């Protein structure tokens, strides 16, 4: 990563974090009453909203339905105001289609789709503000929305990014670090089983560095799983208090 000094001599990053430190995470579940499940997620300055509908009957052509499991339909979009440059096509472009496919592959590895044959689960995610780690924020928000919808999963799906600066692995990259010229790796992990749902890189990386980056991303995902778990437990506590009233 060239250009900006992404890591100071004292080991601090642009936003004052240490190399392995996560951005501040805030999340809420059940933000939409009309949906089966919903969640709002902030990872640093990246803000994502996820909504889940289903399981329900497959819409459109019946040939899309699978006799032994549910079909997962994912749609990713970015708000026109999410970046400094206004987007003309907030969804439907090549990048959005790629991201939708990555999300679909991620949750096919985590959701127990065999419990809902001949049905469909819709996951809609929208980036409201973009500052790096869009895929990660979407996965984490969608995981909370699926839990809110009561859809069984093998484990939480936690996602995070990692990259290199000055030969040091950085976890949970912001936009400046992602676009700094080095390789950014995105990882989606099921923490308890250590199963990897998806790994994606946007540039070449020497094989010697792959293990270091993977380890940094996996440790960050484990840290995020604790945060997601605390959000779910807090939400359940709030719901149980409301139901008593």
N, C-alpha and C positions, 0 to 999 in steps of 0.2 A: 504494500500500500504506500503510494508515493504522494507527494504534494503536501497536504497538511500533516503536521506532526500529531499522529494519532495516539502516541504513547510518549509521555514525558520521561525525562531521565529518572524521575522519582517513581515511575510506574503508574502514573495516573492518566486516564483517558480524557477526551475532550470535555465530557460532562462530569468529570471528577470521580468516576468510578475506577475501582481496581480492575485488573484484567478479567478476573472470573466473576465479577460482581454483576448481578442482574439489575435491569432497570426497575423502577418502582412499578408494582403491579396493583391495580385496583379492578374489582369486578363486581357485578351484580347479576343475579338470576331473576327470572320472572318479570322482565321489564315490559313485556307485551301480554295483555290478558287474552287477546284473540288467538294467539298461536298456541300450539301444544307445548312448546318449550322455547325459551328465549334467554339471551344473556348479552351483557355489555361488558367489554373488556378494554382496559388501558394497560399497555406495556410501554412505559415511558410516555412519549408523545404520540405513539401510534394507538389509535382508537378503533375498535371493531365492534360490530353489532351482528349477532347471529340469531336466526329464527328457524325453528324446526316445526314441520307439519308431518303428522303421520304417527304410526303406520296407517295408510289408507289404501283403498283400491287403486290399482294402476290406472292412471289417466291416459287418454289417447288410445293408441293401438294396443290391443291385448297381447300382441306378439312380443311386446317389451317385457311382459311379466315372466318371472321365473318360478317354476313349479316347486322348487325346494328352498327358496330364500327370497328375501326382500330385495328390491332394486333400490339403490341409493342414488338420489339425484342431487347434485351439488351445483349451486350457482354463486359465483363470486363477482362482485362489482366494487367499484370505487366511486365515492361521491365526487361530483364535479369540483367541489371545493376542498378535496382532501389533500391536494398538493399545491405548491405555489403556482404551478402551471395549470391552467384550467383544462380539464379533459373534455374533448368533444364527444368521445364515446366512452361513457363510464363503464359500460359492459358490452360484451359481444366482440371485442377486439381479440387479437391473437393471444395477448398476455392474459387477459381475463379467462379465455377458454382454457389455456394451459393451467392456470391456477385452479379452475373448477375441476379439471381432470385430476390434479394432484390431491385436492381435497377429497374427491371421490375415492381415489386409491387408498388414501390414508384411513378413511372411516370404514371402508370395506374390510380393512384388516382388524378393526376394533369392535364394530357393532355386531351383535349376535343375530345376524340377518336370517339364520335358519329358523328362528322362532316365529318369523312372519312370512311364510311362503305366499306367493302370488300377491304381494303388496308392495307399497312404495313408501320410502321415507325421503322427504324433501328437506335439504339443508341450504338455507340462504344466508350468505355472509356479505357484509358490506363494510368497507374501510371508510370511516368518517374522517380520519386524519392520518396521514402517512408520514412516518419518520423511521423507516427501516423495520424489517421483520414482519412484513404484512402477512406472509403465509403463517408464521408462528402465531400471531395474534388471532388470526382467523381460526386456526385449529383449536387453540385454547378456548376461544369464545364458543365455538361450535360444540366442544366437549361439554361445557357447562350447560348449553342449551339442550343437548341430548339428555343429560342427567335431569334437567328440569322437566323434560317431556316424559321421563320415566322409561326411556328406551335402554334396555340392558346392553352393557358393553363389557368386554373382557377386562378392561382397566381404563383409567383415565388415559387420554391421548394428550401428551404434552409435547410441544414443539418449541424449538429455539434455534437461533443462528450462531455461527462461530466463524471467526476469520483470523488472519495473521496481521500483526503490526510489529515491526522491529524484531521479528523472529519469535514473538510472544503470541500465544493463542488468546484471542479475545472472545468472550461469550456475550450473547444478546446484543447484536450490533445495531447501532443507530444508523440513520441514513448516510451520514458523512463517512462512517466506517465501511458501510456496504459499497459505497461508490468510490472508495479511496484507491481503487486500482488493483486490489488483491482478490484472492478467491474467497467467496462467501459460501458457506455450507449451511443448508437448512436440514434439520433432523426432526422427525416425529417419532416419539418413543412411547412404548407401553412400559412404564417404569418397573412394575413388580416382576414381570417376566423378562425384562431387558430386551423385549422384542422390538425391532425397528420396523415401523410402519412405512416410512419413506425417507430417503436421503436424496438431496438434490444439490448440485453445485453449478455455479454459473460460469466457471472458468476452469482451466487446467490446474492441477495440483500435483506436486511431486509426491510419489508414493511414500517417501519417508515422513512426510508431514501429515498424511491422512489420519493416522492413529491419534496424533496429538489433537487434531481438530475434532475428531469424533469423540474423544474423551472429554474435551471441553464442552461440547454440545450436550453430551449425555449427562454430565454433572449438572449443567444448567437445567436440563429437562427434569431431573430428579428434584431440584430445588423448586421448580415451577409446580411439580405435582403436589408438593406440600401446601403451596399457596392455593391451588385449585381445591384441594381437600378441605382446607379451612373455610373457603368461600361456600362450598356445598354444605358443610356442617353448620355454618352460621345461617344460611338460608333455611335449612331444615328446622333450626331452632326458632327462627322468626315465624315460619309457617305453623309450627306446632303451637306457639303462643297465640297466634291469630285464630287458630281453629278452636282453642279452648275458650276464647272470648266469644 
